[in-house]
Every structure is written in structure tokens, then in C-alpha cells.
């Protein structure tokens, strides 16, 4: 049983009891603030994805973001994509549509001349698709000289599968790019061109496609390792129900994906070589801190979420959080002016100089904050100060990691619809095909056509044609 509250007999004892109670109250207040902040974490004040936001909290709050000032839609300089003008030479068939009766009095106009063309309306459609079946008839004959019977040898790859490279490529694209389940993919060939394919055959096509593109994926990895600027990111993945990690390294022309059991330092070496000499932009995950600080750019969009978390926690650290967010607003205001063409590179650097001074002043003020989390955040960012300003030094670097997050969207959609993969071989197929399709898109290459050529080469045991570099 409790012995009851302490009873003071002197003024000194009363003051000591009050001091102890006050310290306990302050500790409890800090604990409550910490628990509330932990419960209040969402996509607006942490790195949690929007899909994890609780639905009962009402409309989702967007992360703190400073508008660039650009309108929605295509921006100046965007290359329009329109259908080319179709003429008689492009038409497979021309159907003349002549008036049958007068719109005014109803008189028949059949056969009335002269009649002139007033316009043309194209209609684009697909012809009925017919499957090509090639039957390799193997002959055998007896040598008239020695009498030995010799059988004809089919071309390399013939006999390994009932289906040719085009069907292999189509199946791989349906599974990996359009994220259709294998059970549903097997119905597509039958519906489109009348070829029945089993679920096992779908899986066999995926395995061969994975093997066919392996050299090209290694070439993509090498291109990333030799690049001047790389964006890195990671997200969770499921393999046979277990948590693994999908990681990517992306440049403007190459995107390399890797599914690894952990997101540790060792797995980073598989993504980028230890002697990587380019600039890397990341979301400030601790594993990336092994990168050279003089070529490692922190994502300022993620930092804004950290600043918003400081504000949401309240207490003594909230004023510093507001100053940090205001300093971030100033940074993006200058950057957006540069990206919108309002200033050039030299002017942007001049305008950013006082912003850098403001950031350092706020960090130094944060070191004296009563909030220990604010002190720790400011101390950490001062320690990694160069990582905040690589974009200010190197014109090829962006201040955010948005590009990597954009490249992460296709695998995230795959994960949501197919719940990951079921084996290490399936994960390898997913990573390879994601790398191929993303890189082909960045380089303006017809992915299906290239994959068909790759499977032709693989089945014929010929050298693989690598993805061409952009002109």
C-alpha cells in the first residue's frame, strides 16, 4: 500500500517536495507531447506515405509545400504530342460520303455533279490479329556414302518453348508494366488473337524475359554508377509475405531498381559503388550519410516535413519550427524564380546567399531551444551543412528528391495491386523489368519492340542488343 504523500515539516522540505513534483510534472508534459506527436505523424510532417494516413482523421492534410507559381498543365517549352495529319496515302481504305438529299427542300442529290470534298474525318482501328504458327518439320536422311542416319538441327531456341519472342515480350509487359496478375494475363492472348496459354506458361515467359534482359540491366547499373548526378530512394516491398526493400538509383536517362532483404549499408553498395564520384540526392535516411557530404544533397521537401513536425509538436520548439519553415519558403521562392526563367544561375546564387545566412542563424538559435528534439535537429543539420547546398554549387542538382519519388510510383502501384512477389526469382524479375521499362521510357525507346529483340537474341543464343542511349 502507498505510504501517502510526503509531509513537510520545514520550509526547506516543502520547497524540495514542490521542486520534485514540478520536475515530475514537466517530465509528464514532455512525455504527453511526445506521445501526441507520435500519434499525430502523417504524410504532412514525416516521411510516411499518404496511403498510411488514418481515414478517421478527416481530409488528408498535404505536406507543407511552397507553390512554384506555375499553372496546371503543360509548361512553356513543352513539346506537344499530336496525331500527324493523315492523308490519302496513309489510308487503308477511303469511303466517300456524299449527300443523299437537299437539306433545304429535300430534293435527291444522288449523282448530282459537280460535287466537291468539304472535309475528311479519319478513323483509326486495328485489323483482326492473326497468330503466326511456324511448324519446324525435322527431317532425317541416310548418308549414301557411310549409311549413317542424320537428323536436321532446328535453329537455336526452337523447342525450348511453344511460344515465340513476341508473345514472351507481351506477357512480360502485361505483368511488369501494366501490373496484371498472371492468372488474368493468360486470358489476354486467347481474347486478342486466339492463343490459349496456361498460367505456368505465363510464368515461364516471365522467367525467360528476366534472363534475356539481365545483361541490359547490368549495363543500366553501370550507367548509373558513372553518372554525374543520381537520385536515391527506397520503399517497402513484400516477398512471400516478408518485408524486404525496393531501392532505386535514377538518373535522367537510366533507372536501376534493386529488391534487397534490408536497407542497410551493405545493400547500398549493391546500388552504388563505394567509389561513386558523382552527386547523390537523398531523403536524408541515415544510411546515406556514408556518402561524401560535399556531393550529397538532402531533399528540402523532406526537411519541410521535419519543420512541420516541430510546429505540430508545439511547446517551446514551435517558434523555431515556424522560423525554419519560413526560411524554407524563402529558399524555394528563389529556386522557383530560377526554374521559371525569371532569373539566371548567377542571379539565383546571389539571391540565395542571404537565405543561407538566415538558415544558419535559425539553426544557431535552435541550439539554445529548451526543446531537446529541436536542438538535436539543428545540431544535425549544422553538422551536415554542406548537404543542404549542393544544388547551390552544382547546376545539375535539384534541391529536392522528387524525381526519385516519381520513379518510385510504378513499383508502388505494383505492390498495391499484386502485394509484392512470391519468391526471390520473382523479385529479381520485378527489379529487372522495372529497370528496363523505366529506362526505355527515359530514353524514348519502344520498350515492347526492344524486349522482343532481346528475347529473339536470347532464344537464338546471340549477343543482346542493349538499350540505345538518347541522341
WOTAWO-V742730 format. One record per backbone hydrogen bond with DSSP energy under -0.5 kcal/mol. CO is the residue of the C=O (numbers start at 1). NH is the residue of the N-H. If there is no record, write none. Layout:
co:CO nh:NH
co:CO nh:NH
This chain:
co:6 nh:8
co:10 nh:14
co:11 nh:15
co:12 nh:16
co:13 nh:17
co:14 nh:18
co:15 nh:19
co:16 nh:20
co:17 nh:21
co:18 nh:22
co:19 nh:23
co:20 nh:24
co:21 nh:25
co:22 nh:26
co:23 nh:27
co:24 nh:28
co:25 nh:29
co:26 nh:30
co:27 nh:31
co:28 nh:32
co:29 nh:33
co:30 nh:34
co:31 nh:35
co:32 nh:36
co:33 nh:37
co:34 nh:38
co:35 nh:39
co:36 nh:40
co:38 nh:41
co:42 nh:45
co:42 nh:46
co:44 nh:64
co:49 nh:52
co:50 nh:53
co:54 nh:57
co:55 nh:58
co:60 nh:62
co:65 nh:67
co:75 nh:78
co:78 nh:80
co:80 nh:82
co:87 nh:90
co:87 nh:91
co:88 nh:91
co:94 nh:96
co:96 nh:98
co:100 nh:109
co:100 nh:110
co:102 nh:106
co:107 nh:102
co:109 nh:112
co:128 nh:130
co:131 nh:133
co:132 nh:134
co:133 nh:135
co:134 nh:136
co:135 nh:137
co:136 nh:138
co:137 nh:139
co:139 nh:152
co:141 nh:150
co:143 nh:147
co:148 nh:143
co:150 nh:141
co:152 nh:154
co:155 nh:158
co:157 nh:160
co:157 nh:161
co:161 nh:159
co:164 nh:168
co:165 nh:169
co:166 nh:170
co:167 nh:171
co:168 nh:172
co:169 nh:173
co:170 nh:174
co:171 nh:175
co:172 nh:176
co:173 nh:177
co:173 nh:178
co:174 nh:180
co:181 nh:185
co:182 nh:186
co:184 nh:187
co:184 nh:188
co:185 nh:188
co:185 nh:189
co:186 nh:190
co:186 nh:197
co:187 nh:191
co:188 nh:192
co:189 nh:193
co:189 nh:195
co:190 nh:194
co:194 nh:196
co:198 nh:202
co:199 nh:203
co:200 nh:204
co:201 nh:205
co:202 nh:206
co:203 nh:207
co:204 nh:208
co:205 nh:209
co:206 nh:210
co:207 nh:211
co:208 nh:212
co:209 nh:213
co:210 nh:214
co:211 nh:214
co:213 nh:217
co:214 nh:218
co:215 nh:219
co:216 nh:220
co:217 nh:221
co:218 nh:222
co:219 nh:223
co:220 nh:224
co:221 nh:225
co:222 nh:226
co:224 nh:227
co:228 nh:279
co:230 nh:281
co:231 nh:250
co:233 nh:248
co:235 nh:246
co:237 nh:244
co:238 nh:421
co:239 nh:242
co:242 nh:239
co:244 nh:237
co:245 nh:247
co:245 nh:260
co:246 nh:235
co:247 nh:258
co:248 nh:233
co:249 nh:256
co:250 nh:231
co:254 nh:251
co:256 nh:249
co:258 nh:247
co:258 nh:260
co:260 nh:245
co:264 nh:268
co:265 nh:269
co:266 nh:270
co:267 nh:270
co:267 nh:271
co:268 nh:271
co:268 nh:272
co:273 nh:276
co:279 nh:230
co:280 nh:297
co:281 nh:232
co:282 nh:299
co:285 nh:288
co:286 nh:289
co:287 nh:290
co:288 nh:291
co:292 nh:295
co:293 nh:296
co:295 nh:280
co:295 nh:297
co:296 nh:298
co:297 nh:282
co:298 nh:300
co:299 nh:303
co:300 nh:304
co:301 nh:305
co:302 nh:306
co:303 nh:307
co:304 nh:308
co:305 nh:309
co:306 nh:310
co:307 nh:311
co:308 nh:312
co:309 nh:313
co:310 nh:314
co:311 nh:314
co:314 nh:317
co:315 nh:318
co:317 nh:321
co:318 nh:322
co:319 nh:323
co:320 nh:324
co:321 nh:325
co:322 nh:326
co:323 nh:327
co:324 nh:328
co:325 nh:329
co:326 nh:330
co:327 nh:331
co:328 nh:332
co:329 nh:333
co:330 nh:334
co:331 nh:335
co:332 nh:336
co:333 nh:337
co:334 nh:338
co:335 nh:339
co:336 nh:340
co:337 nh:342
co:337 nh:343
co:338 nh:341
co:344 nh:348
co:345 nh:349
co:346 nh:350
co:347 nh:351
co:348 nh:352
co:349 nh:353
co:350 nh:354
co:351 nh:355
co:352 nh:356
co:353 nh:357
co:354 nh:358
co:355 nh:359
co:356 nh:360
co:357 nh:361
co:358 nh:362
co:359 nh:363
co:360 nh:364
co:361 nh:365
co:362 nh:366
co:363 nh:367
co:365 nh:368
co:366 nh:369
co:370 nh:372
co:371 nh:375
co:372 nh:376
co:373 nh:377
co:374 nh:378
co:375 nh:379
co:376 nh:380
co:377 nh:381
co:378 nh:382
co:379 nh:383
co:380 nh:384
co:382 nh:385
co:384 nh:387
co:385 nh:388
co:386 nh:389
co:387 nh:298
co:389 nh:392
co:389 nh:393
co:390 nh:393
co:390 nh:394
co:393 nh:395
co:394 nh:397
co:399 nh:300
co:401 nh:405
co:402 nh:406
co:403 nh:407
co:404 nh:408
co:405 nh:409
co:406 nh:409
co:408 nh:412
co:409 nh:413
co:410 nh:414
co:411 nh:415
co:412 nh:416
co:413 nh:417
co:414 nh:418
co:415 nh:419
co:421 nh:240
co:423 nh:427
co:424 nh:428
co:425 nh:429
co:426 nh:430
co:427 nh:431
co:428 nh:432
co:429 nh:433
co:430 nh:434
co:431 nh:435
co:432 nh:436
co:433 nh:437
co:434 nh:438
co:435 nh:439
co:436 nh:440
co:437 nh:441
co:438 nh:442
co:439 nh:443
co:440 nh:444
co:440 nh:445
co:441 nh:444
co:445 nh:447
co:446 nh:450
co:447 nh:451
co:448 nh:452
co:449 nh:453
co:450 nh:454
co:451 nh:455
co:452 nh:456
co:453 nh:457
co:454 nh:458
co:455 nh:459
co:456 nh:460
co:457 nh:462
co:458 nh:461
co:464 nh:466
